[in-house]
Amino acid sequence: MFNNERYMTKGIQQEIPLELQLFLWNCIDTLKEEGQKLDYLQVFELTKERVDDVFFQKIEHRQEVPEYSKSYRLIFNELIEAKIFVIDDGTYSTMMLAEEY
């Protein structure tokens, strides 16, 4: 899984900053390097979070089979609210906004 060509949809290209795209791909790559079994569908839930007077980008990465979930809290210039799917269909991997599915 996820050892093939990588693509993104127009929505990702237009709405998600490059550094955030790279972070999401890296989350998947890290699971592979750790020997985790990957589901064909990786889900990333991006929300804005405020702690005291500091704003964070919260990223929840999850998959269903096998069950996996991990949250990150990062500081980015631009905070995004979005649900992103990364799907491996065996031929290539595609990152897309949930509404583009």
Backbone as CSV, one residue per row, in Angstrom:
resi,resn,N_x,N_y,N_z,CA_x,CA_y,CA_z,C_x,C_y,C_z
1,MET,0.824,-1.199,0.000,0.000,0.000,0.000,0.864,1.257,0.000
2,PHE,0.439,2.212,-0.761,1.053,3.539,-0.818,2.524,3.505,-1.253
3,ASN,2.850,2.545,-2.144,4.192,2.463,-2.732,4.142,2.796,-4.217
4,ASN,3.265,3.701,-4.614,3.049,3.972,-6.027,3.041,5.483,-6.291
5,GLU,2.702,5.847,-7.513,2.641,7.262,-7.889,1.620,7.991,-7.016
6,ARG,1.927,9.244,-6.686,1.050,10.044,-5.828,0.468,11.213,-6.609
7,TYR,-0.833,11.410,-6.391,-1.540,12.489,-7.070,-2.378,13.260,-6.059
8,MET,-2.802,14.451,-6.458,-3.715,15.237,-5.644,-4.767,15.838,-6.559
9,THR,-5.917,16.094,-5.993,-6.990,16.708,-6.756,-6.797,18.224,-6.797
10,LYS,-7.587,18.852,-7.628,-7.535,20.310,-7.746,-7.874,20.993,-6.421
11,GLY,-8.823,20.410,-5.678,-9.215,20.979,-4.384,-8.047,21.008,-3.404
12,ILE,-7.303,19.930,-3.349,-6.119,19.876,-2.478,-5.115,20.920,-2.933
13,GLN,-4.873,20.959,-4.222,-3.893,21.888,-4.786,-4.249,23.344,-4.456
14,GLN,-5.529,23.670,-4.496,-5.965,25.051,-4.294,-6.175,25.425,-2.827
15,GLU,-6.560,24.466,-1.976,-6.978,24.813,-0.621,-6.021,24.392,0.497
16,ILE,-5.143,23.447,0.229,-4.271,22.926,1.280,-2.831,23.362,1.005
17,PRO,-2.220,24.108,1.932,-0.841,24.551,1.727,0.121,23.369,1.527
18,LEU,1.143,23.580,0.723,2.094,22.526,0.381,2.716,21.897,1.624
19,GLU,3.114,22.702,2.609,3.749,22.133,3.797,2.801,21.194,4.543
20,LEU,1.509,21.475,4.503,0.530,20.601,5.131,0.333,19.324,4.311
21,GLN,0.307,19.441,2.988,0.226,18.261,2.124,1.395,17.320,2.413
22,LEU,2.591,17.880,2.488,3.785,17.074,2.735,3.729,16.411,4.108
23,PHE,3.201,17.115,5.097,3.065,16.528,6.427,2.132,15.316,6.387
24,LEU,1.014,15.414,5.664,0.054,14.308,5.586,0.674,13.086,4.907
25,TRP,1.386,13.307,3.789,2.073,12.187,3.124,3.088,11.570,4.080
26,ASN,3.787,12.409,4.851,4.788,11.920,5.787,4.159,11.060,6.887
27,CYS,2.953,11.400,7.322,2.256,10.581,8.320,2.066,9.158,7.793
28,ILE,1.678,9.035,6.536,1.487,7.713,5.920,2.827,7.002,5.789
29,ASP,3.849,7.718,5.320,5.179,7.124,5.161,5.735,6.628,6.491
30,THR,5.490,7.361,7.556,5.975,6.970,8.884,5.330,5.661,9.330
31,LEU,4.041,5.511,9.086,3.370,4.251,9.424,3.983,3.088,8.647
32,LYS,4.251,3.302,7.363,4.883,2.255,6.546,6.243,1.873,7.114
33,GLU,7.056,2.879,7.451,8.399,2.631,7.982,8.350,1.890,9.310
34,GLU,7.301,2.120,10.088,7.145,1.442,11.380,6.598,0.029,11.220
35,GLY,6.287,-0.371,9.987,5.774,-1.704,9.734,4.291,-1.869,10.007
36,GLN,3.571,-0.767,10.165,2.128,-0.818,10.395,1.422,-1.288,9.121
37,LYS,0.357,-2.057,9.295,-0.479,-2.434,8.154,-1.366,-1.240,7.830
38,LEU,-1.432,-0.877,6.553,-2.199,0.291,6.128,-3.498,-0.103,5.440
39,ASP,-4.545,0.616,5.765,-5.820,0.510,5.077,-5.688,1.286,3.765
40,TYR,-6.462,0.911,2.764,-6.419,1.632,1.483,-6.921,3.065,1.622
41,LEU,-7.681,3.341,2.692,-8.243,4.669,2.918,-7.664,5.267,4.194
42,GLN,-6.940,6.365,4.042,-6.409,7.125,5.173,-7.242,8.404,5.290
43,VAL,-7.666,8.727,6.486,-8.524,9.887,6.720,-7.792,10.881,7.617
44,PHE,-7.828,12.139,7.202,-7.243,13.220,7.994,-8.329,14.257,8.248
45,GLU,-8.576,14.541,9.519,-9.551,15.553,9.908,-8.760,16.760,10.402
46,LEU,-8.885,17.889,9.719,-8.155,19.106,10.062,-9.101,20.100,10.703
47,THR,-8.755,20.552,11.897,-9.565,21.535,12.596,-8.656,22.587,13.219
48,LYS,-9.259,23.738,13.518,-8.545,24.802,14.225,-8.770,24.591,15.711
49,GLU,-7.724,24.767,16.482,-7.853,24.589,17.922,-7.164,25.754,18.635
50,ARG,-7.811,26.233,19.680,-7.244,27.337,20.450,-6.941,26.856,21.865
51,VAL,-5.717,27.068,22.282,-5.311,26.757,23.644,-4.769,28.057,24.222
52,ASP,-5.458,28.572,25.237,-5.174,29.907,25.773,-5.277,30.902,24.618
53,ASP,-4.205,31.593,24.291,-4.252,32.552,23.176,-3.462,32.073,21.971
54,VAL,-3.184,30.786,21.904,-2.406,30.227,20.789,-3.324,29.376,19.929
55,PHE,-3.255,29.601,18.618,-4.061,28.827,17.676,-3.198,27.746,17.035
56,PHE,-3.755,26.541,16.979,-3.052,25.390,16.427,-3.850,24.782,15.287
57,GLN,-3.127,24.081,14.429,-3.764,23.222,13.437,-3.814,21.848,14.072
58,LYS,-5.009,21.354,14.337,-5.147,19.998,14.871,-5.391,19.062,13.699
59,ILE,-4.652,17.966,13.677,-4.770,16.973,12.617,-5.014,15.618,13.264
60,GLU,-6.139,15.016,12.936,-6.409,13.663,13.404,-6.269,12.726,12.211
61,HIS,-5.342,11.791,12.321,-5.091,10.805,11.266,-5.683,9.486,11.727
62,ARG,-6.513,8.872,10.874,-7.104,7.596,11.264,-7.338,6.692,10.061
63,GLN,-7.522,5.421,10.384,-7.921,4.422,9.403,-8.803,3.410,10.129
64,GLU,-9.564,2.629,9.360,-10.508,1.696,9.976,-9.921,0.312,10.216
65,VAL,-9.229,-0.262,9.194,-8.753,-1.644,9.301,-7.277,-1.713,8.936
66,PRO,-6.380,-2.046,9.858,-6.650,-2.166,11.280,-6.890,-0.788,11.884
67,GLU,-7.610,-0.763,12.975,-7.970,0.511,13.584,-6.719,1.264,14.025
68,TYR,-6.684,2.554,13.682,-5.546,3.412,14.026,-6.044,4.845,14.139
69,SER,-5.501,5.558,15.118,-5.827,6.971,15.255,-4.685,7.665,15.991
70,LYS,-4.295,8.807,15.471,-3.265,9.619,16.116,-3.568,11.083,15.831
71,SER,-3.388,11.922,16.847,-3.646,13.358,16.700,-2.346,14.134,16.810
72,TYR,-2.297,15.220,16.048,-1.155,16.123,16.054,-1.683,17.533,16.285
73,ARG,-0.876,18.341,16.923,-1.199,19.753,17.110,0.026,20.537,16.646
74,LEU,-0.131,21.298,15.555,0.992,21.997,14.934,0.690,23.477,14.777
75,ILE,1.728,24.241,14.608,1.562,25.660,14.332,1.868,25.898,12.857
76,PHE,0.882,26.384,12.131,1.017,26.748,10.725,0.544,28.184,10.567
77,ASN,1.003,28.843,9.526,0.558,30.214,9.259,-0.921,30.264,8.916
78,GLU,-1.358,29.304,8.122,-2.739,29.268,7.652,-3.426,28.047,8.253
79,LEU,-4.508,28.268,9.019,-5.224,27.163,9.649,-6.388,26.734,8.767
80,ILE,-6.562,25.444,8.631,-7.523,24.860,7.689,-8.553,24.025,8.450
81,GLU,-9.794,24.079,7.982,-10.859,23.181,8.440,-11.219,22.320,7.229
82,ALA,-10.900,21.021,7.291,-11.179,20.155,6.141,-11.082,18.694,6.549
83,LYS,-11.729,17.862,5.759,-11.580,16.415,5.875,-10.919,15.967,4.583
84,ILE,-9.836,15.209,4.715,-9.048,14.794,3.554,-8.962,13.279,3.527
85,PHE,-9.179,12.711,2.350,-9.001,11.277,2.124,-7.745,11.072,1.293
86,VAL,-6.974,10.038,1.638,-5.883,9.592,0.783,-6.193,8.138,0.476
87,ILE,-6.398,7.844,-0.816,-6.859,6.527,-1.242,-5.818,5.871,-2.134
88,ASP,-5.490,4.603,-1.821,-4.588,3.804,-2.646,-5.453,2.779,-3.373
89,ASP,-5.530,2.898,-4.697,-6.359,1.959,-5.459,-5.534,0.830,-6.079
90,GLY,-4.262,0.715,-5.675,-3.402,-0.328,-6.202,-2.530,0.154,-7.340
91,THR,-3.007,1.134,-8.102,-2.249,1.685,-9.216,-1.576,2.991,-8.830
92,TYR,-2.297,3.835,-8.093,-1.751,5.110,-7.632,-2.478,5.538,-6.360
93,SER,-1.896,6.528,-5.680,-2.484,7.079,-4.457,-2.942,8.496,-4.739
94,THR,-4.127,8.839,-4.261,-4.703,10.153,-4.515,-5.126,10.811,-3.213
95,MET,-4.695,12.069,-3.048,-5.126,12.889,-1.913,-6.247,13.785,-2.402
96,MET,-7.377,13.781,-1.682,-8.523,14.577,-2.107,-9.301,15.103,-0.921
97,LEU,-9.995,16.201,-1.129,-10.929,16.685,-0.120,-12.116,15.729,-0.076
98,ALA,-12.701,15.558,1.094,-13.827,14.617,1.244,-14.961,14.947,0.277
99,GLU,-15.197,16.233,0.060,-16.305,16.607,-0.832,-16.012,16.320,-2.310
100,GLU,-14.773,15.985,-2.639,-14.425,15.614,-4.014,-14.578,14.119,-4.273
101,TYR,-14.855,13.348,-3.239,-14.953,11.884,-3.369,-16.197,11.494,-4.120
